[in-house]
């Protein structure tokens, strides 16, 4: 006979699995219009409970996680250089160029146009898989002042 798992542990594991599904959905569908209410409905949680539990599990809200994914993809598109900043903004799922630019600057520490200028030079000749790792945005909202640059 196996010992039974306490109800709270079972509930916690079930919540973690549901949070992982939300995170995976954000990773897959970052360019789609996603909101916390829709994400919560998809896993049978309230929006408030999802937000609280997601932040406890991953250190940031579902919205912040979504914006980080969008900015990561935007960074890759900006390094590629064949789309305008506005096209990049809409390609990654942002509806507002102002919000995109503000969030990009918060995470990366410079505007999208400054990033494009700098990274086009700095990552020349580096394989894209390496460039992606060394240029990854900072999580949890802010780029530190004096962030080391790839020069």
VMD Tcl script that builds the backbone (N, CA, C; Angstrom):
set m [mol new atoms 453]
animate dup $m
set s [atomselect $m all]
$s set {name element resname resid chain x y z} {
  {N N UNK 1 A 0.838 -1.173 0.000}
  {CA C UNK 1 A 0.000 0.000 0.000}
  {C C UNK 1 A 0.891 1.247 0.000}
  {N N UNK 2 A 0.598 2.150 -0.921}
  {CA C UNK 2 A 1.393 3.375 -1.018}
  {C C UNK 2 A 0.796 4.446 -0.119}
  {N N UNK 3 A 1.690 5.247 0.502}
  {CA C UNK 3 A 1.155 6.345 1.318}
  {C C UNK 3 A 0.478 7.367 0.415}
  {N N UNK 4 A -0.589 7.927 0.883}
  {CA C UNK 4 A -1.287 8.921 0.069}
  {C C UNK 4 A -0.559 10.260 0.163}
  {N N UNK 5 A -0.594 11.004 -0.926}
  {CA C UNK 5 A 0.019 12.327 -0.982}
  {C C UNK 5 A -0.972 13.310 -0.391}
  {N N UNK 6 A -0.509 14.182 0.503}
  {CA C UNK 6 A -1.446 15.158 1.077}
  {C C UNK 6 A -2.119 15.977 -0.017}
  {N N UNK 7 A -3.354 16.350 0.233}
  {CA C UNK 7 A -4.134 17.109 -0.737}
  {C C UNK 7 A -3.414 18.371 -1.200}
  {N N UNK 8 A -2.785 19.096 -0.286}
  {CA C UNK 8 A -2.118 20.345 -0.665}
  {C C UNK 8 A -0.950 20.085 -1.605}
  {N N UNK 9 A -0.203 19.006 -1.410}
  {CA C UNK 9 A 0.910 18.676 -2.308}
  {C C UNK 9 A 0.372 18.307 -3.692}
  {N N UNK 10 A -0.705 17.559 -3.716}
  {CA C UNK 10 A -1.311 17.181 -4.996}
  {C C UNK 10 A -1.813 18.422 -5.730}
  {N N UNK 11 A -2.477 19.297 -5.014}
  {CA C UNK 11 A -2.981 20.534 -5.614}
  {C C UNK 11 A -1.825 21.378 -6.137}
  {N N UNK 12 A -0.762 21.473 -5.353}
  {CA C UNK 12 A 0.404 22.259 -5.764}
  {C C UNK 12 A 1.012 21.695 -7.051}
  {N N UNK 13 A 1.182 20.387 -7.126}
  {CA C UNK 13 A 1.735 19.765 -8.337}
  {C C UNK 13 A 0.824 19.977 -9.537}
  {N N UNK 14 A -0.468 19.884 -9.329}
  {CA C UNK 14 A -1.422 20.110 -10.419}
  {C C UNK 14 A -1.346 21.561 -10.893}
  {N N UNK 15 A -1.245 22.500 -9.943}
  {CA C UNK 15 A -1.104 23.914 -10.314}
  {C C UNK 15 A 0.191 24.156 -11.080}
  {N N UNK 16 A 1.291 23.542 -10.647}
  {CA C UNK 16 A 2.565 23.705 -11.368}
  {C C UNK 16 A 2.472 23.187 -12.797}
  {N N UNK 17 A 1.795 22.070 -12.984}
  {CA C UNK 17 A 1.621 21.526 -14.338}
  {C C UNK 17 A 0.795 22.488 -15.188}
  {N N UNK 18 A -0.245 23.066 -14.602}
  {CA C UNK 18 A -1.071 24.026 -15.351}
  {C C UNK 18 A -0.274 25.290 -15.660}
  {N N UNK 19 A 0.542 25.743 -14.726}
  {CA C UNK 19 A 1.377 26.925 -14.967}
  {C C UNK 19 A 2.387 26.650 -16.072}
  {N N UNK 20 A 2.927 25.451 -16.103}
  {CA C UNK 20 A 3.862 25.072 -17.163}
  {C C UNK 20 A 3.161 25.099 -18.525}
  {N N UNK 21 A 1.910 24.672 -18.549}
  {CA C UNK 21 A 1.144 24.728 -19.814}
  {C C UNK 21 A 0.955 26.176 -20.259}
  {N N UNK 22 A 0.681 27.066 -19.313}
  {CA C UNK 22 A 0.536 28.486 -19.647}
  {C C UNK 22 A 1.856 29.026 -20.190}
  {N N UNK 23 A 2.949 28.730 -19.490}
  {CA C UNK 23 A 4.262 29.199 -19.939}
  {C C UNK 23 A 4.590 28.660 -21.337}
  {N N UNK 24 A 4.320 27.383 -21.556}
  {CA C UNK 24 A 4.575 26.793 -22.874}
  {C C UNK 24 A 3.703 27.433 -23.953}
  {N N UNK 25 A 2.456 27.734 -23.610}
  {CA C UNK 25 A 1.569 28.405 -24.579}
  {C C UNK 25 A 2.095 29.793 -24.925}
  {N N UNK 26 A 2.550 30.524 -23.921}
  {CA C UNK 26 A 3.130 31.844 -24.181}
  {C C UNK 26 A 4.357 31.704 -25.076}
  {N N UNK 27 A 5.208 30.722 -24.791}
  {CA C UNK 27 A 6.401 30.510 -25.618}
  {C C UNK 27 A 6.039 30.211 -27.073}
  {N N UNK 28 A 4.988 29.436 -27.287}
  {CA C UNK 28 A 4.565 29.072 -28.648}
  {C C UNK 28 A 3.799 30.183 -29.348}
  {N N UNK 29 A 2.919 30.858 -28.615}
  {CA C UNK 29 A 1.964 31.782 -29.230}
  {C C UNK 29 A 2.234 33.242 -28.868}
  {N N UNK 30 A 3.497 33.580 -28.585}
  {CA C UNK 30 A 3.835 34.940 -28.141}
  {C C UNK 30 A 3.377 36.012 -29.123}
  {N N UNK 31 A 3.304 35.693 -30.412}
  {CA C UNK 31 A 2.931 36.696 -31.415}
  {C C UNK 31 A 1.411 36.852 -31.538}
  {N N UNK 32 A 0.656 36.005 -30.854}
  {CA C UNK 32 A -0.802 36.081 -30.884}
  {C C UNK 32 A -1.301 37.021 -29.801}
  {N N UNK 33 A -2.502 37.545 -29.958}
  {CA C UNK 33 A -3.058 38.364 -28.871}
  {C C UNK 33 A -3.393 37.461 -27.682}
  {N N UNK 34 A -2.639 37.576 -26.615}
  {CA C UNK 34 A -2.863 36.772 -25.414}
  {C C UNK 34 A -3.147 37.707 -24.250}
  {N N UNK 35 A -4.096 37.337 -23.423}
  {CA C UNK 35 A -4.328 38.099 -22.196}
  {C C UNK 35 A -4.491 37.120 -21.047}
  {N N UNK 36 A -4.311 37.607 -19.845}
  {CA C UNK 36 A -4.321 36.753 -18.665}
  {C C UNK 36 A -5.662 36.045 -18.513}
  {N N UNK 37 A -6.754 36.729 -18.821}
  {CA C UNK 37 A -8.070 36.107 -18.685}
  {C C UNK 37 A -8.199 34.890 -19.595}
  {N N UNK 38 A -7.766 35.017 -20.845}
  {CA C UNK 38 A -7.847 33.897 -21.789}
  {C C UNK 38 A -6.926 32.757 -21.360}
  {N N UNK 39 A -5.714 33.102 -20.909}
  {CA C UNK 39 A -4.780 32.074 -20.442}
  {C C UNK 39 A -5.369 31.333 -19.239}
  {N N UNK 40 A -5.969 32.080 -18.329}
  {CA C UNK 40 A -6.557 31.483 -17.129}
  {C C UNK 40 A -7.730 30.573 -17.482}
  {N N UNK 41 A -8.587 31.036 -18.381}
  {CA C UNK 41 A -9.723 30.213 -18.813}
  {C C UNK 41 A -9.240 28.892 -19.401}
  {N N UNK 42 A -8.140 28.951 -20.149}
  {CA C UNK 42 A -7.610 27.754 -20.799}
  {C C UNK 42 A -7.156 26.676 -19.837}
  {N N UNK 43 A -6.891 27.037 -18.587}
  {CA C UNK 43 A -6.448 26.036 -17.613}
  {C C UNK 43 A -7.386 25.935 -16.409}
  {N N UNK 44 A -8.526 26.614 -16.479}
  {CA C UNK 44 A -9.508 26.507 -15.408}
  {C C UNK 44 A -9.125 27.198 -14.111}
  {N N UNK 45 A -8.448 28.337 -14.214}
  {CA C UNK 45 A -8.093 29.142 -13.041}
  {C C UNK 45 A -8.681 30.531 -13.225}
  {N N UNK 46 A -8.814 31.242 -12.141}
  {CA C UNK 46 A -9.183 32.651 -12.261}
  {C C UNK 46 A -7.938 33.422 -12.693}
  {N N UNK 47 A -8.134 34.580 -13.296}
  {CA C UNK 47 A -7.015 35.407 -13.755}
  {C C UNK 47 A -6.138 35.837 -12.579}
  {N N UNK 48 A -6.753 36.194 -11.469}
  {CA C UNK 48 A -5.991 36.609 -10.290}
  {C C UNK 48 A -5.138 35.482 -9.732}
  {N N UNK 49 A -5.744 34.295 -9.636}
  {CA C UNK 49 A -5.003 33.142 -9.111}
  {C C UNK 49 A -3.852 32.786 -10.045}
  {N N UNK 50 A -4.104 32.801 -11.353}
  {CA C UNK 50 A -3.045 32.527 -12.324}
  {C C UNK 50 A -1.905 33.523 -12.160}
  {N N UNK 51 A -2.217 34.787 -12.096}
  {CA C UNK 51 A -1.176 35.813 -11.973}
  {C C UNK 51 A -0.335 35.612 -10.711}
  {N N UNK 52 A -0.994 35.370 -9.584}
  {CA C UNK 52 A -0.270 35.173 -8.329}
  {C C UNK 52 A 0.609 33.921 -8.382}
  {N N UNK 53 A 0.039 32.825 -8.836}
  {CA C UNK 53 A 0.780 31.566 -8.862}
  {C C UNK 53 A 1.912 31.587 -9.890}
  {N N UNK 54 A 1.677 32.209 -11.033}
  {CA C UNK 54 A 2.704 32.312 -12.067}
  {C C UNK 54 A 3.891 33.114 -11.541}
  {N N UNK 55 A 3.592 34.217 -10.871}
  {CA C UNK 55 A 4.666 35.049 -10.321}
  {C C UNK 55 A 5.454 34.309 -9.247}
  {N N UNK 56 A 4.766 33.546 -8.415}
  {CA C UNK 56 A 5.457 32.742 -7.402}
  {C C UNK 56 A 6.366 31.697 -8.063}
  {N N UNK 57 A 5.878 31.066 -9.121}
  {CA C UNK 57 A 6.626 29.987 -9.773}
  {C C UNK 57 A 7.767 30.503 -10.638}
  {N N UNK 58 A 7.554 31.617 -11.358}
  {CA C UNK 58 A 8.526 32.061 -12.364}
  {C C UNK 58 A 9.144 33.431 -12.099}
  {N N UNK 59 A 8.730 34.087 -11.041}
  {CA C UNK 59 A 9.360 35.345 -10.667}
  {C C UNK 59 A 8.863 36.572 -11.398}
  {N N UNK 60 A 7.892 36.405 -12.268}
  {CA C UNK 60 A 7.299 37.543 -12.977}
  {C C UNK 60 A 5.885 37.187 -13.386}
  {N N UNK 61 A 5.097 38.199 -13.675}
  {CA C UNK 61 A 3.706 37.981 -14.057}
  {C C UNK 61 A 3.627 37.350 -15.445}
  {N N UNK 62 A 2.482 36.757 -15.782}
  {CA C UNK 62 A 2.329 36.209 -17.136}
  {C C UNK 62 A 2.557 37.286 -18.215}
  {N N UNK 63 A 2.069 38.496 -17.966}
  {CA C UNK 63 A 2.256 39.575 -18.943}
  {C C UNK 63 A 3.734 39.915 -19.106}
  {N N UNK 64 A 4.464 40.018 -18.006}
  {CA C UNK 64 A 5.898 40.323 -18.087}
  {C C UNK 64 A 6.634 39.202 -18.824}
  {N N UNK 65 A 6.263 37.951 -18.549}
  {CA C UNK 65 A 6.884 36.809 -19.236}
  {C C UNK 65 A 6.599 36.879 -20.736}
  {N N UNK 66 A 5.355 37.181 -21.095}
  {CA C UNK 66 A 4.982 37.319 -22.505}
  {C C UNK 66 A 5.798 38.420 -23.179}
  {N N UNK 67 A 5.908 39.561 -22.521}
  {CA C UNK 67 A 6.673 40.663 -23.118}
  {C C UNK 67 A 8.151 40.308 -23.242}
  {N N UNK 68 A 8.695 39.560 -22.292}
  {CA C UNK 68 A 10.088 39.123 -22.399}
  {C C UNK 68 A 10.264 38.235 -23.618}
  {N N UNK 69 A 9.348 37.301 -23.845}
  {CA C UNK 69 A 9.423 36.444 -25.039}
  {C C UNK 69 A 9.362 37.293 -26.315}
  {N N UNK 70 A 8.446 38.259 -26.328}
  {CA C UNK 70 A 8.308 39.113 -27.510}
  {C C UNK 70 A 9.579 39.921 -27.765}
  {N N UNK 71 A 10.160 40.440 -26.705}
  {CA C UNK 71 A 11.383 41.243 -26.855}
  {C C UNK 71 A 12.544 40.364 -27.296}
  {N N UNK 72 A 12.641 39.147 -26.775}
  {CA C UNK 72 A 13.688 38.228 -27.237}
  {C C UNK 72 A 13.581 38.001 -28.740}
  {N N UNK 73 A 12.374 37.752 -29.209}
  {CA C UNK 73 A 12.183 37.527 -30.651}
  {C C UNK 73 A 12.463 38.807 -31.431}
  {N N UNK 74 A 12.053 39.943 -30.894}
  {CA C UNK 74 A 12.315 41.224 -31.555}
  {C C UNK 74 A 13.816 41.468 -31.687}
  {N N UNK 75 A 14.568 41.107 -30.664}
  {CA C UNK 75 A 16.024 41.283 -30.721}
  {C C UNK 75 A 16.617 40.504 -31.896}
  {N N UNK 76 A 16.157 39.276 -32.075}
  {CA C UNK 76 A 16.651 38.458 -33.191}
  {C C UNK 76 A 16.270 39.091 -34.527}
  {N N UNK 77 A 15.042 39.574 -34.640}
  {CA C UNK 77 A 14.598 40.202 -35.896}
  {C C UNK 77 A 15.359 41.495 -36.165}
  {N N UNK 78 A 15.633 42.258 -35.127}
  {CA C UNK 78 A 16.388 43.498 -35.303}
  {C C UNK 78 A 17.828 43.208 -35.733}
  {N N UNK 79 A 18.433 42.164 -35.180}
  {CA C UNK 79 A 19.793 41.790 -35.600}
  {C C UNK 79 A 19.804 41.357 -37.060}
  {N N UNK 80 A 18.744 40.690 -37.488}
  {CA C UNK 80 A 18.648 40.244 -38.881}
  {C C UNK 80 A 18.622 41.443 -39.823}
  {N N UNK 81 A 17.892 42.493 -39.440}
  {CA C UNK 81 A 17.960 43.772 -40.125}
  {C C UNK 81 A 17.091 43.985 -41.346}
  {N N UNK 82 A 16.227 43.052 -41.705}
  {CA C UNK 82 A 15.442 43.223 -42.929}
  {C C UNK 82 A 14.033 43.769 -42.701}
  {N N UNK 83 A 13.651 44.001 -41.444}
  {CA C UNK 83 A 12.341 44.570 -41.134}
  {C C UNK 83 A 12.524 45.909 -40.428}
  {N N UNK 84 A 11.558 46.800 -40.641}
  {CA C UNK 84 A 11.591 48.067 -39.905}
  {C C UNK 84 A 11.229 47.785 -38.448}
  {N N UNK 85 A 11.501 48.739 -37.577}
  {CA C UNK 85 A 11.175 48.572 -36.164}
  {C C UNK 85 A 9.666 48.412 -35.989}
  {N N UNK 86 A 8.878 49.132 -36.740}
  {CA C UNK 86 A 7.422 48.990 -36.674}
  {C C UNK 86 A 6.999 47.593 -37.109}
  {N N UNK 87 A 7.590 47.079 -38.179}
  {CA C UNK 87 A 7.264 45.721 -38.631}
  {C C UNK 87 A 7.653 44.689 -37.579}
  {N N UNK 88 A 8.793 44.878 -36.938}
  {CA C UNK 88 A 9.226 43.972 -35.873}
  {C C UNK 88 A 8.215 44.008 -34.736}
  {N N UNK 89 A 7.801 45.186 -34.345}
  {CA C UNK 89 A 6.829 45.371 -33.269}
  {C C UNK 89 A 5.576 44.533 -33.532}
  {N N UNK 90 A 5.002 44.664 -34.714}
  {CA C UNK 90 A 3.765 43.948 -35.021}
  {C C UNK 90 A 4.005 42.459 -35.259}
  {N N UNK 91 A 5.157 42.098 -35.783}
  {CA C UNK 91 A 5.490 40.690 -36.031}
  {C C UNK 91 A 5.549 39.897 -34.730}
  {N N UNK 92 A 6.050 40.518 -33.661}
  {CA C UNK 92 A 6.168 39.808 -32.383}
  {C C UNK 92 A 4.898 39.880 -31.542}
  {N N UNK 93 A 3.854 40.527 -32.052}
  {CA C UNK 93 A 2.564 40.521 -31.366}
  {C C UNK 93 A 2.237 41.748 -30.551}
  {N N UNK 94 A 3.063 42.775 -30.609}
  {CA C UNK 94 A 2.754 44.014 -29.888}
  {C C UNK 94 A 1.811 44.855 -30.740}
  {N N UNK 95 A 0.832 45.447 -30.107}
  {CA C UNK 95 A -0.141 46.268 -30.820}
  {C C UNK 95 A 0.213 47.744 -30.789}
  {N N UNK 96 A 1.157 48.121 -29.930}
  {CA C UNK 96 A 1.510 49.525 -29.767}
  {C C UNK 96 A 3.024 49.693 -29.885}
  {N N UNK 97 A 3.444 50.529 -30.816}
  {CA C UNK 97 A 4.864 50.798 -30.983}
  {C C UNK 97 A 5.441 51.462 -29.735}
  {N N UNK 98 A 4.657 52.310 -29.082}
  {CA C UNK 98 A 5.115 52.975 -27.865}
  {C C UNK 98 A 5.373 51.988 -26.738}
  {N N UNK 99 A 4.427 51.072 -26.508}
  {CA C UNK 99 A 4.600 50.056 -25.465}
  {C C UNK 99 A 5.780 49.157 -25.798}
  {N N UNK 100 A 5.893 48.764 -27.056}
  {CA C UNK 100 A 7.004 47.928 -27.502}
  {C C UNK 100 A 8.340 48.620 -27.225}
  {N N UNK 101 A 8.458 49.876 -27.631}
  {CA C UNK 101 A 9.717 50.610 -27.449}
  {C C UNK 101 A 10.054 50.798 -25.976}
  {N N UNK 102 A 9.041 51.109 -25.180}
  {CA C UNK 102 A 9.258 51.296 -23.746}
  {C C UNK 102 A 9.722 50.005 -23.095}
  {N N UNK 103 A 9.026 48.922 -23.370}
  {CA C UNK 103 A 9.387 47.632 -22.767}
  {C C UNK 103 A 10.753 47.155 -23.266}
  {N N UNK 104 A 11.020 47.357 -24.553}
  {CA C UNK 104 A 12.312 46.977 -25.121}
  {C C UNK 104 A 13.430 47.707 -24.381}
  {N N UNK 105 A 13.257 49.011 -24.200}
  {CA C UNK 105 A 14.271 49.827 -23.530}
  {C C UNK 105 A 14.450 49.384 -22.075}
  {N N UNK 106 A 13.350 49.059 -21.375}
  {CA C UNK 106 A 13.442 48.580 -19.994}
  {C C UNK 106 A 14.243 47.283 -19.907}
  {N N UNK 107 A 13.977 46.355 -20.806}
  {CA C UNK 107 A 14.621 45.044 -20.743}
  {C C UNK 107 A 16.046 45.042 -21.279}
  {N N UNK 108 A 16.275 45.781 -22.346}
  {CA C UNK 108 A 17.559 45.713 -23.043}
  {C C UNK 108 A 18.505 46.836 -22.635}
  {N N UNK 109 A 17.943 47.945 -22.200}
  {CA C UNK 109 A 18.780 49.055 -21.768}
  {C C UNK 109 A 19.053 50.074 -22.847}
  {N N UNK 110 A 18.420 49.913 -23.994}
  {CA C UNK 110 A 18.544 50.882 -25.086}
  {C C UNK 110 A 17.331 50.736 -25.996}
  {N N UNK 111 A 17.094 51.742 -26.819}
  {CA C UNK 111 A 15.950 51.714 -27.727}
  {C C UNK 111 A 16.149 50.652 -28.811}
  {N N UNK 112 A 15.072 50.234 -29.466}
  {CA C UNK 112 A 15.213 49.261 -30.553}
  {C C UNK 112 A 16.152 49.740 -31.666}
  {N N UNK 113 A 16.091 51.018 -32.024}
  {CA C UNK 113 A 16.963 51.510 -33.102}
  {C C UNK 113 A 18.427 51.511 -32.670}
  {N N UNK 114 A 18.704 51.903 -31.419}
  {CA C UNK 114 A 20.082 51.872 -30.922}
  {C C UNK 114 A 20.583 50.425 -30.854}
  {N N UNK 115 A 19.702 49.518 -30.431}
  {CA C UNK 115 A 20.071 48.105 -30.375}
  {C C UNK 115 A 20.425 47.589 -31.767}
  {N N UNK 116 A 19.600 47.906 -32.735}
  {CA C UNK 116 A 19.858 47.447 -34.108}
  {C C UNK 116 A 21.223 47.935 -34.586}
  {N N UNK 117 A 21.505 49.222 -34.377}
  {CA C UNK 117 A 22.796 49.776 -34.821}
  {C C UNK 117 A 23.968 49.064 -34.144}
  {N N UNK 118 A 23.869 48.919 -32.834}
  {CA C UNK 118 A 24.964 48.307 -32.080}
  {C C UNK 118 A 25.133 46.827 -32.388}
  {N N UNK 119 A 24.058 46.080 -32.390}
  {CA C UNK 119 A 24.154 44.624 -32.539}
  {C C UNK 119 A 24.491 44.196 -33.958}
  {N N UNK 120 A 24.130 44.994 -34.930}
  {CA C UNK 120 A 24.500 44.648 -36.300}
  {C C UNK 120 A 26.016 44.593 -36.416}
  {N N UNK 121 A 26.683 45.538 -35.779}
  {CA C UNK 121 A 28.156 45.543 -35.788}
  {C C UNK 121 A 28.727 44.490 -34.839}
  {N N UNK 122 A 28.176 44.410 -33.629}
  {CA C UNK 122 A 28.754 43.566 -32.578}
  {C C UNK 122 A 28.620 42.075 -32.848}
  {N N UNK 123 A 27.562 41.658 -33.541}
  {CA C UNK 123 A 27.357 40.228 -33.757}
  {C C UNK 123 A 27.742 39.785 -35.158}
  {N N UNK 124 A 28.361 40.648 -35.919}
  {CA C UNK 124 A 28.789 40.275 -37.271}
  {C C UNK 124 A 29.752 39.091 -37.181}
  {N N UNK 125 A 29.464 38.052 -37.922}
  {CA C UNK 125 A 30.325 36.882 -37.963}
  {C C UNK 125 A 30.110 35.880 -36.841}
  {N N UNK 126 A 29.225 36.164 -35.901}
  {CA C UNK 126 A 28.934 35.238 -34.804}
  {C C UNK 126 A 27.729 34.400 -35.212}
  {N N UNK 127 A 27.785 33.079 -35.021}
  {CA C UNK 127 A 26.608 32.254 -35.338}
  {C C UNK 127 A 25.387 32.741 -34.559}
  {N N UNK 128 A 24.229 32.695 -35.193}
  {CA C UNK 128 A 23.016 33.238 -34.581}
  {C C UNK 128 A 22.674 32.554 -33.259}
  {N N UNK 129 A 22.980 31.250 -33.118}
  {CA C UNK 129 A 22.663 30.570 -31.858}
  {C C UNK 129 A 23.511 31.111 -30.702}
  {N N UNK 130 A 24.731 31.521 -30.985}
  {CA C UNK 130 A 25.591 32.115 -29.964}
  {C C UNK 130 A 25.133 33.545 -29.683}
  {N N UNK 131 A 24.858 34.289 -30.745}
  {CA C UNK 131 A 24.394 35.677 -30.587}
  {C C UNK 131 A 23.125 35.727 -29.745}
  {N N UNK 132 A 22.234 34.756 -29.930}
  {CA C UNK 132 A 20.983 34.730 -29.171}
  {C C UNK 132 A 21.263 34.608 -27.675}
  {N N UNK 133 A 22.219 33.777 -27.293}
  {CA C UNK 133 A 22.521 33.590 -25.877}
  {C C UNK 133 A 23.180 34.815 -25.248}
  {N N UNK 134 A 24.125 35.421 -25.943}
  {CA C UNK 134 A 24.850 36.541 -25.343}
  {C C UNK 134 A 24.084 37.851 -25.407}
  {N N UNK 135 A 23.023 37.909 -26.205}
  {CA C UNK 135 A 22.237 39.143 -26.305}
  {C C UNK 135 A 20.858 38.996 -25.686}
  {N N UNK 136 A 20.629 37.928 -24.940}
  {CA C UNK 136 A 19.332 37.675 -24.317}
  {C C UNK 136 A 18.957 38.815 -23.372}
  {N N UNK 137 A 17.684 39.251 -23.380}
  {CA C UNK 137 A 17.307 40.353 -22.492}
  {C C UNK 137 A 17.315 39.947 -21.029}
  {N N UNK 138 A 17.438 40.939 -20.187}
  {CA C UNK 138 A 17.413 40.740 -18.749}
  {C C UNK 138 A 15.982 40.465 -18.334}
  {N N UNK 139 A 15.785 39.524 -17.437}
  {CA C UNK 139 A 14.447 39.233 -16.929}
  {C C UNK 139 A 14.129 40.140 -15.758}
  {N N UNK 140 A 12.883 40.176 -15.401}
  {CA C UNK 140 A 12.398 40.916 -14.242}
  {C C UNK 140 A 12.620 42.414 -14.368}
  {N N UNK 141 A 12.325 42.904 -15.515}
  {CA C UNK 141 A 12.082 44.306 -15.781}
  {C C UNK 141 A 13.219 45.215 -16.151}
  {N N UNK 142 A 14.384 45.185 -15.577}
  {CA C UNK 142 A 15.314 46.263 -15.851}
  {C C UNK 142 A 16.677 45.783 -16.291}
  {N N UNK 143 A 17.199 46.474 -17.265}
  {CA C UNK 143 A 18.599 46.259 -17.638}
  {C C UNK 143 A 19.444 47.048 -16.645}
  {N N UNK 144 A 20.505 46.449 -16.114}
  {CA C UNK 144 A 21.335 47.191 -15.170}
  {C C UNK 144 A 22.070 48.326 -15.864}
  {N N UNK 145 A 22.312 49.383 -15.141}
  {CA C UNK 145 A 23.088 50.502 -15.670}
  {C C UNK 145 A 24.500 50.024 -15.859}
  {N N UNK 146 A 25.109 50.387 -16.984}
  {CA C UNK 146 A 26.473 49.974 -17.243}
  {C C UNK 146 A 26.598 48.525 -17.639}
  {N N UNK 147 A 25.540 47.961 -18.226}
  {CA C UNK 147 A 25.557 46.585 -18.700}
  {C C UNK 147 A 26.715 46.389 -19.663}
  {N N UNK 148 A 27.540 45.327 -19.499}
  {CA C UNK 148 A 28.661 45.127 -20.412}
  {C C UNK 148 A 28.171 44.924 -21.840}
  {N N UNK 149 A 28.870 45.457 -22.784}
  {CA C UNK 149 A 28.485 45.376 -24.191}
  {C C UNK 149 A 29.376 44.410 -24.921}
  {N N UNK 150 A 28.880 43.897 -26.012}
  {CA C UNK 150 A 29.675 43.044 -26.901}
  {C C UNK 150 A 30.456 43.954 -27.830}
  {N N UNK 151 A 31.686 44.156 -27.583}
  {CA C UNK 151 A 32.493 45.007 -28.471}
  {C C UNK 151 A 33.697 44.238 -28.951}
}
mol reanalyze $m
mol bondsrecalc $m
mol representation Tube
mol addrep $m
